[in-house]
């Protein structure tokens, strides 16, 4: 039986590959794609998502959603993904966006599909609004795989924070506190060995040599340059596809554990930081952790943190979804 999924995204190049992976996985049934402001304006994110859906030969509704964070000024990621989010490829879909707002689409789709998997690839504005308006949907989500945050490590948009969480930390805090079964797949999981190396990229374009393989590499050329020059990584980091890989095949995450996790909204230098209680000190009852008590008193930790992945298995899944 197919697993139903809904994807919330600010579609730029790595988001598009993640969408492709879901659509190319036979037992994943994507019910809808909802677009949020982030990497790109909603209209451009929608164009990129709809093109990807068409490339995969599918008919999935794409809804426009929140065009700015809850209270923050929007900051785009043109410097990372290029002017169109797709390395200047300027893809153009032929299908229009779906009628209706993404937040309502999230609510209605989740209500209609108990057990659905929610995968978030962008700032959490749409999801934060959805769970605030209809908190009852939380119980219908079997897994909420969040590409966001950095678990006790460095960030990619500031030294302390990952972009998706930093962009709208208030929305992220709402989602993390909502009771959704969040699985946090931080950006660090796509680094190092999980990067696509020059040989991996050659394998995609020359050995696999399908439209999906070429799409993956071509639309991520800006991201490849930024990965190397901005972040100092050896190759192409693909955080959204790694999160999607974990959503499709949970065994790709080789080390996970549940923790209390808070999102910093007030810090000057730590805005958007995902503060993970890795050692369980928040339950100690000392004055130093008193601020955590309202969270602790709600019960056991429910945020699952993905600490490590099987890089070989993640790449094999990516390659499999590139097959025509």
C-alpha positions as CSV (number, residue, x, y, z in Angstrom):
1,X,0.0,0.0,0.0
2,X,1.3,3.4,-1.0
3,X,2.4,5.8,1.8
4,X,0.7,9.2,1.5
5,X,2.8,12.3,1.8
6,X,2.4,16.0,1.7
7,X,5.4,18.3,1.0
8,X,5.8,21.9,2.2
9,X,8.7,23.7,0.4
10,X,10.3,26.9,-0.7
11,X,11.4,25.2,-3.9
12,X,14.9,25.9,-5.0
13,X,17.3,23.5,-6.5
14,X,17.8,20.9,-3.7
15,X,14.1,21.1,-2.8
16,X,13.3,20.2,-6.4
17,X,15.5,17.1,-6.3
18,X,13.8,16.1,-3.0
19,X,10.4,16.5,-4.7
20,X,11.7,14.4,-7.7
21,X,12.8,11.7,-5.3
22,X,9.3,11.5,-3.7
23,X,7.5,11.4,-7.0
24,X,9.9,8.8,-8.4
25,X,9.4,6.4,-5.5
26,X,6.7,3.9,-6.4
27,X,5.2,3.5,-2.9
28,X,5.0,7.2,-2.1
29,X,1.8,8.9,-3.1
30,X,2.3,12.7,-2.9
31,X,-1.1,14.2,-2.2
32,X,-0.1,17.9,-2.5
33,X,2.8,20.3,-2.5
34,X,2.5,23.5,-0.6
35,X,4.7,26.5,-1.3
36,X,6.1,28.8,1.4
37,X,8.2,31.9,1.2
38,X,11.9,31.3,1.8
39,X,14.7,30.6,-0.7
40,X,12.5,32.1,-3.3
41,X,9.3,34.1,-3.5
42,X,6.2,31.9,-3.5
43,X,5.6,32.5,-7.2
44,X,9.1,31.3,-8.2
45,X,9.0,28.4,-5.7
46,X,5.7,27.4,-7.3
47,X,7.2,27.5,-10.8
48,X,10.1,25.3,-9.7
49,X,7.8,22.8,-8.0
50,X,5.4,22.6,-10.9
51,X,8.2,22.1,-13.4
52,X,9.5,19.3,-11.3
53,X,6.1,17.6,-11.1
54,X,5.8,17.9,-14.9
55,X,9.3,16.4,-15.4
56,X,8.2,13.4,-13.4
57,X,5.0,13.0,-15.5
58,X,2.8,13.4,-12.5
59,X,-0.3,15.5,-11.6
60,X,0.1,16.8,-8.1
61,X,-1.6,20.1,-7.0
62,X,0.8,22.9,-6.0
63,X,-0.7,25.5,-3.7
64,X,0.6,29.0,-2.9
65,X,1.1,29.8,0.7
66,X,2.5,32.3,3.1
67,X,4.5,34.9,1.3
68,X,6.5,36.1,4.3
69,X,7.5,34.9,7.8
70,X,5.1,35.4,10.7
71,X,6.7,38.6,12.0
72,X,10.2,38.8,10.4
73,X,11.5,40.5,7.3
74,X,12.0,37.9,4.5
75,X,15.6,37.1,3.4
76,X,16.0,35.1,0.2
77,X,18.8,32.7,-0.7
78,X,19.6,34.0,-4.2
79,X,23.3,34.0,-3.3
80,X,23.1,30.2,-2.8
81,X,20.6,29.0,-5.4
82,X,20.8,31.6,-8.2
83,X,18.3,34.2,-9.4
84,X,15.5,31.6,-10.1
85,X,16.5,29.2,-7.4
86,X,17.6,26.7,-10.1
87,X,21.1,28.0,-11.1
88,X,19.6,30.3,-13.8
89,X,18.1,27.4,-15.8
90,X,14.8,29.3,-16.0
91,X,12.5,26.2,-16.2
92,X,8.9,27.0,-17.2
93,X,6.0,24.7,-16.4
94,X,2.8,24.6,-18.4
95,X,0.4,23.8,-15.6
96,X,-1.0,26.5,-13.3
97,X,-0.9,26.5,-9.5
98,X,-3.9,24.9,-7.7
99,X,-6.7,27.1,-6.5
100,X,-6.8,27.7,-2.7
101,X,-4.3,28.6,0.0
102,X,-1.5,26.3,1.1
103,X,-2.4,26.5,4.8
104,X,-6.0,25.3,4.1
105,X,-4.6,22.6,1.7
106,X,-2.4,21.4,4.5
107,X,-5.3,21.3,7.0
108,X,-7.7,19.6,4.7
109,X,-5.2,17.1,3.2
110,X,-4.0,16.0,6.6
111,X,-7.6,15.7,8.0
112,X,-8.5,13.5,5.0
113,X,-5.5,11.3,5.2
114,X,-4.9,9.9,8.7
115,X,-1.3,8.6,9.0
116,X,0.0,10.9,6.3
117,X,3.7,11.8,6.2
118,X,4.5,15.5,6.3
119,X,7.9,16.5,4.9
120,X,9.0,20.1,5.3
121,X,11.8,21.5,3.1
122,X,11.5,25.2,3.8
123,X,10.7,27.7,6.6
124,X,7.8,26.4,8.8
125,X,5.4,29.4,8.3
126,X,2.7,27.4,6.5
127,X,2.9,24.5,9.0
128,X,2.9,26.8,12.0
129,X,-0.2,28.6,10.7
130,X,-1.9,25.2,10.0
131,X,-1.3,23.7,13.4
132,X,-2.3,27.0,15.1
133,X,-5.6,27.1,13.2
134,X,-6.4,23.4,13.4
135,X,-4.4,21.8,16.2
136,X,-6.4,18.6,15.8
137,X,-4.4,17.7,12.6
138,X,-1.4,16.9,14.7
139,X,-2.8,13.5,15.6
140,X,-3.2,12.6,11.9
141,X,0.5,13.0,11.0
142,X,2.4,9.8,11.4
143,X,5.8,11.4,10.8
144,X,6.8,15.0,10.3
145,X,10.3,15.0,8.7
146,X,11.8,18.5,9.0
147,X,14.7,19.5,7.0
148,X,15.8,22.2,9.3
149,X,18.1,23.1,12.2
150,X,21.6,22.1,13.2
151,X,21.8,19.7,16.1
152,X,24.6,20.9,18.4
153,X,26.7,22.1,15.5
154,X,27.4,25.1,13.3
155,X,24.8,26.7,11.1
156,X,24.9,27.5,7.4
157,X,23.2,31.0,7.3
158,X,24.8,32.2,10.5
159,X,27.3,30.5,12.8
160,X,24.5,29.3,15.0
161,X,21.6,28.6,12.7
162,X,20.3,26.7,9.6
163,X,18.4,28.8,7.0
164,X,14.9,27.3,7.2
165,X,14.7,27.7,11.0
166,X,16.5,31.1,11.0
167,X,14.1,32.5,8.3
168,X,11.0,32.1,10.5
169,X,12.1,31.0,14.0
170,X,8.7,31.9,15.5
171,X,6.9,29.5,13.2
172,X,9.5,26.8,13.9
173,X,9.0,27.2,17.6
174,X,5.2,26.8,17.1
175,X,5.8,23.6,15.1
176,X,8.4,22.1,17.5
177,X,6.0,22.8,20.4
178,X,2.9,21.6,18.6
179,X,3.2,17.9,19.4
180,X,3.8,17.0,15.8
181,X,6.1,13.9,15.6
182,X,9.0,15.9,14.3
183,X,12.1,14.2,13.0
184,X,14.7,16.9,12.7
185,X,17.2,16.2,9.9
186,X,19.7,19.0,10.3
187,X,21.7,20.4,7.4
188,X,24.9,18.9,8.8
189,X,23.7,15.4,7.7
190,X,24.4,16.3,4.1
191,X,28.0,17.3,4.7
192,X,31.3,15.5,4.3
193,X,30.9,12.0,3.0
194,X,27.2,12.7,2.2
195,X,28.3,15.4,-0.3
196,X,28.1,14.4,-3.9
197,X,31.7,14.3,-5.0
198,X,33.0,15.1,-8.5
199,X,32.9,11.3,-9.2
200,X,29.3,11.0,-7.8
201,X,28.2,13.8,-10.1
202,X,30.0,12.3,-13.1
203,X,28.2,9.0,-12.3
204,X,24.9,10.8,-12.4
205,X,25.4,12.6,-15.8
206,X,27.5,9.9,-17.6
207,X,26.5,6.5,-16.2
208,X,22.9,7.1,-15.2
209,X,22.5,9.7,-17.9
210,X,18.7,10.2,-17.6
211,X,16.8,13.5,-17.7
212,X,16.4,13.2,-13.9
213,X,20.1,12.8,-13.4
214,X,21.0,15.8,-15.6
215,X,18.2,17.9,-13.9
216,X,19.7,17.1,-10.5
217,X,23.2,18.3,-11.4
218,X,22.4,21.1,-13.7
219,X,19.9,22.9,-11.4
220,X,22.3,22.7,-8.5
221,X,25.4,24.3,-10.0
222,X,24.9,27.5,-8.0
223,X,24.5,25.4,-4.9
224,X,27.6,23.5,-5.7
225,X,29.6,26.7,-6.0
226,X,28.2,28.0,-2.7
227,X,28.8,24.8,-0.9
228,X,32.5,25.0,-1.8
229,X,33.1,28.7,-1.5
230,X,30.6,29.7,1.2
231,X,30.7,26.6,3.4
232,X,34.0,25.0,2.5
233,X,32.5,21.6,1.7
234,X,34.3,19.3,-0.8
235,X,31.3,18.8,-3.0
236,X,27.5,19.3,-3.4
237,X,25.5,19.2,-0.2
238,X,21.9,18.4,-0.7
239,X,20.1,18.8,2.6
240,X,16.5,18.6,1.4
241,X,17.1,15.4,-0.6
242,X,18.8,13.9,2.4
243,X,15.8,14.7,4.5
244,X,13.5,13.2,1.9
245,X,15.7,10.1,1.8
246,X,15.1,9.7,5.5
247,X,11.4,10.2,5.0
248,X,11.4,7.5,2.3
249,X,13.8,5.1,4.0
250,X,14.1,5.7,7.7
251,X,17.0,3.2,7.9
252,X,19.1,5.8,6.2
253,X,19.3,7.6,9.6
254,X,21.7,5.4,11.5
255,X,21.7,7.2,14.8
256,X,18.6,9.0,16.2
257,X,17.3,9.9,19.7
258,X,14.5,11.9,21.2
259,X,15.2,15.2,23.0
260,X,13.7,18.4,24.2
261,X,14.5,20.9,21.4
262,X,13.8,24.6,21.6
263,X,14.1,27.3,18.9
264,X,15.9,30.5,19.9
265,X,13.8,33.5,18.8
266,X,15.3,36.3,20.9
267,X,19.1,36.0,20.6
268,X,21.0,38.6,18.6
269,X,23.6,36.1,17.5
270,X,21.7,32.9,18.0
271,X,18.4,33.6,16.2
272,X,17.0,30.4,14.8
273,X,19.4,28.1,16.7
274,X,17.9,24.7,17.4
275,X,18.8,24.2,21.1
276,X,19.0,20.4,21.6
277,X,19.1,19.0,25.1
278,X,21.5,16.3,24.0
279,X,22.5,15.2,27.5
280,X,19.1,15.5,29.2
281,X,20.2,18.3,31.6
282,X,16.9,20.1,31.2
283,X,15.3,17.6,33.6
284,X,17.8,18.3,36.3
285,X,15.6,20.8,38.2
286,X,18.5,23.2,38.8
287,X,18.1,27.0,38.6
288,X,20.3,27.0,35.4
289,X,17.6,25.0,33.5
290,X,14.5,26.4,35.1
291,X,13.5,28.1,31.9
292,X,13.0,24.6,30.4
293,X,10.5,23.4,33.0
294,X,7.3,24.4,31.1
295,X,8.5,22.2,28.3
296,X,9.6,19.3,30.6
297,X,6.3,19.4,32.5
298,X,4.4,18.6,29.3
299,X,6.0,15.1,29.2
300,X,8.7,13.1,27.6
301,X,10.7,14.5,24.7
302,X,9.0,14.0,21.3
303,X,11.5,15.6,18.9
304,X,13.6,12.9,17.2
305,X,17.0,14.2,16.2
306,X,18.8,12.5,13.3
307,X,22.5,12.6,14.2
308,X,24.0,10.4,11.5
309,X,23.1,8.9,8.2
310,X,24.4,6.0,6.0
311,X,25.9,8.1,3.2
312,X,26.2,5.2,0.8
313,X,22.6,4.2,1.3
314,X,21.4,7.8,0.8
315,X,23.3,8.1,-2.5
316,X,22.0,4.8,-3.7
317,X,18.4,5.9,-3.1
318,X,19.1,9.1,-4.9
319,X,20.5,7.2,-7.9
320,X,17.6,4.9,-7.9
321,X,15.1,7.7,-8.2
322,X,17.0,9.1,-11.2
323,X,16.2,6.0,-13.2
324,X,13.8,6.7,-16.1
